[in-house]
Amino acid sequence: SSSSSSSSSSSSGGDAHHHGSAAGAATPHHTGGDDDVEAQLPKWEGPVAQSASIPDCLIHPHPRFAALTANIRARRGGTNVCARPPRFFDRETPKDAAPTIEGLDAMAYGMGCCCLQVTFQARDAREARYVYDQLAALAPVMLALTAGTPIWRGRLADSDARWDVVAASVDDRTPAERGELLFDDADATDGAEEVAASSVPDARLAGGGVTPLPRSRYSSIARYAFECEAGAPVAAFSDVPAPVDDAAL
């Protein structure tokens, strides 16, 4: 979907509900303060998403989507996803405001965005690889031209495309794949020891679920796919680290 960019918001103090600004948020911004209204709102932290702001009733009833939401949390070691788009600062924004917009803790924040999905059919694998590489260059341009997501949770973002939030909302890497250490909840007291989460390889997962992965599975590509006669000169453009699961090959 395409709409106005964040530059039209003027002095809103980073809040899309001030000055009558259009709240074109990709997901609902729930307000509080009215006890009667609060009593009628669906309850957060449902058993599937376990989100503080997205109730399970917002998940599409097809089993696929609830399974996706739950499996992403499970693969992450039981933690919610966490997208943090940069906050837009203007003269009305409190100086002590957080630099990022917090609370985007469910898959719905990314997969709830609107888009036009197009499927291409190629004659063979060679043509498919060629088209894939061309789209790698064209897609970012089209994303910028159609950017229409300048608001998250009622706050103006210092970006107007949804892609980074989409990537974060389905980031199902294990803690070990993300290179993180977690506290043992049972010993979460002063002086608790940090333990490497998912340190034991899981044979069901690529790399045992412990090989560090630099990005979410929904992020930008890491390699060009077309195999042409140019060889090394073309291969030089595939210069982004991309771990390979040798066992799968």
N, C-alpha and C positions, 0 to 999 in steps of 0.2 A: 504494500500500500504506500502511496506517496501523499505527503501532506507538507505543511509549512515547516521550515527548519526552526531550530531553537533561537535564531536571531530575531524572531518576531515577538519574543516574550518580554523584551525590554526589562524594566526594573521590577521584576517579580520576586526578588529576594530568593530565587531558587525554589519558590513554591508555586506550582501551577494553578493553585486555587485562589491566588491573590489577583486583584485587579481584573477579574473576569476573564483571565486567560483560558483558552480552550485546553482542557486536560486530555490531550490525545494519548494518554498512557496506553501501553500495550496490555497492561493487566489492571485489575481494579485497585483503586486507592481507597481503602476503607477508613472512614472517619469515626471518631468516638466522641463520647461526652454526653450523649442522650441515652439515659438508661432504658427507655422504652425501645429505642432503635437497637441498642446493643443486645437486648434480650431476644430480638427477632433474627439477628445475624447468625449464620451458621458457625459452628464451633471450629476453632483452629486446631492444629496439632492432631489431625486425624491419624488413624493407624497406618495409612499408606504414605502420604507425603510428609507427615509429622512436621508440617510447616507452621511458623508462627503467624503467617499472613495469608496463606492459601488453603482454604478448607478442601477436604477430599471431594465434596460435592461438585467442585469446579472441574474435576477430572472427567474426561469423556467416558461414558459408561462402557465402551468397548474394552474388553479385558486387556488389550495390548497396552493401553496407556497407563493403567494402574500398575501393570507388571513392570513397565519401563521405569516408572517413578520409584517403585519399591526396589527394583534390582540395582538401580544406580546408587541408591543409598546403601544397599547391602555390599556392593562391590567397593564402595568407598570406606568400608569399615564401620558402617552404621551412622555416618555423619551426613548432614544435608549438604547439598551443593551451595556455593556461595559466590554470587556475581556481585561485583562492586563497580558499577559505572562511575566515571569521574563526575563530580558535581560541578555545575555551572555557577561561577561566582560573578555577581555584579555588585553595584554599590549598596544594595539593600541586603545582601547576604551577610549574616552574622560572621564576624571575623573569626569566631571560634568554631564555626561549622566544620564538620568532618569533610575532608577532601573527596570522599567517595559517598555514594548513596548506598545505604546499608539495608539489609532485610530481604534481599532477593534470594530466598532460600529454598526454592522449589523448581522443578523442571518446567512448570507452567509459565514461569516468567520468560523463558526463552521460546519454548514450543507453543506458547499461547499467542505468539506474535503472528500477524498476517503476512502472507507472502504469495507470490505466484510461483508455483513449482512446475518446471518444464522437464519432460523426459525426451531425450534424443535417442533415435535408433540409427546405428551405423551399419554399414555393409559388412564390416568385419572388424577384428580386433585392432588392426593397423589403423583404420580410419577412426575408430573409437579413441585410440590413444592420441591421435592428432587433434581431434576435436577437444579432448580433455585438456590438452596443453594450451589450445587457443583460449578456452574458457578461463584458464588460470590467469590469463592476462586481462581478459575482458570483464570478468565477474566483479572485480573490485571497482571498476569504473561504473558499472551498472548499479552496484550497491550504493555508491556515492550519489548517483543521479536520482535514485528512488528513496533515499534515506527519509524515513518518516517516524522515527522513534526518539524524540528529544526529551521524553518525560518518563521517569520511572518512580513508582510509588508516590506520585504527586510532586516530585522534585525535578527541576530542570537539570539535565545532564549536559556535560561539556562535550557531547558527541550526539549525533543524530541518526546513527545506524545501529541496527539491533545485533550485529554479528557477534561481538564480543560477549554479550549476555547469552546469546544462543549457545556459544561454545562452553561457557561456564555452567549453564543450566543442565547440561548433559555430560559433565565431566565425571566419568565413572572410574577414573584411575584409583587404584588402591593407595593408601597412605605411603607405602613403600615406592610405588611408581611415581608419586608426586614428590618424593624425596623429603617427606615429613616425618617427624617424630611425634608420638602421642604420649600423654600421661595415662598410666593405668588408672582407670576410674576408681578401682577399689582402694587405691593408695594415693588418691589425689589430695594430699596434705602437704604442708611445708616440708621441703626436702624430699619429695617423692621422686623416684628415679624415672628418667625418661626411657621408654622402651621403643624399639623400632617396630612399628605396626606392620603386620603382615610379613614378618621377617621369615616365616616358614613358607617355602614355595608351594604353590597350589598347582598341581599337574593339570587342572582343568583350564588354566589361564595361560595366555601367551606369555612367555618369559617367566612362567611360574608366578606371575603377579608381583614380582619383586624387581624387575628390570626398570630402572628409571626411564620415564617417558616425558619428554619436554613439553608436551602440549595435550590438550583435550582432543578426543577423537573427532570432534566437530570443528576443529580449527582449520587454518589454511593448509594447503598441501605442502609437502616437504620435498617432493621429487616431480620432475617432468617425466612423462610416461612414454613419449614417442621414441621409437628406435629408428634413427635415420643414419645415413652414410657419413654424416659429419663427424660422428663419434665424439672424441675428446672435447672439441670446442663446445658442443652442446651440453655434454655432461658437466662442464664447468659451472653451468647455471644451477645445477642441483647441489647447492652448497650449504643447505640447511641440515643440521644433525637429524637423522632419522634412524632410530634403532630398528634392527631387523630381527625377527624371530627365526633363527636358522632352522629350528626344528620344523617349522611350517613349510620350509622350502625343500 
